[in-house]
């Protein structure tokens, strides 16, 4: 079977254009481009090193200082 020549691909392209039409093929191309663009933006947003909580704010895992005062000592079980 081997590889196809340029003439085979041109015949396939003409048949696809006759079946689907140029307008539908143009719409499919723009939809596919929008999907790829959205995927790239999602990968950029998801690639940040900062972990986020449920509210979407970033949290720092180390270096947090909690100040407070113990009023009563409770018994541990």
SVG drawing of the C-alpha trace seen along z (x, -y; Angstrom):
<svg xmlns="http://www.w3.org/2000/svg" viewBox="-22 -36 31 38">
<polyline fill="none" stroke="black" stroke-width="0.4" points="0.0,0.0 2.8,-2.4 2.5,-6.2 0.0,-8.1 0.9,-10.6 -0.2,-14.3 -2.9,-13.3 -4.5,-10.9 -4.6,-13.5 -6.2,-16.1 -8.9,-13.7 -9.6,-12.9 -9.7,-16.7 -12.2,-17.3 -14.5,-14.5 -14.4,-15.8 -15.3,-19.4 -18.1,-18.0 -19.6,-16.0 -19.2,-18.6 -19.0,-21.9 -16.5,-24.7 -18.6,-26.6 -18.9,-23.6 -15.1,-22.8 -14.3,-26.4 -16.5,-26.2 -14.9,-23.0 -11.4,-24.6 -12.3,-27.6 -13.9,-25.4 -10.8,-23.3 -8.6,-26.4 -10.7,-27.8 -10.5,-24.4 -6.7,-24.3 -6.4,-27.9 -8.6,-27.2 -6.5,-24.1 -3.3,-26.1 -4.7,-28.8 -5.9,-26.1 -2.4,-24.6 -0.8,-28.0 -3.2,-28.6 -2.8,-25.1 1.0,-25.2 1.4,-27.6 3.5,-26.3 1.2,-27.9 -1.3,-25.5 -4.8,-27.0 -7.6,-26.3 -11.3,-25.9 -11.8,-29.7 -9.1,-30.0 -6.6,-31.9 -3.1,-30.8 -1.7,-29.3 1.8,-29.2 2.7,-25.9 5.7,-27.0 6.5,-30.1 3.1,-30.7 3.1,-32.0 0.0,-31.6 -0.1,-33.8 -2.4,-33.0 -2.7,-32.5 -3.7,-29.4 -6.4,-30.1 -7.0,-26.6 -5.2,-23.4 -7.6,-20.6 -7.1,-17.0 -6.2,-14.8 -7.9,-11.4"/>
</svg>
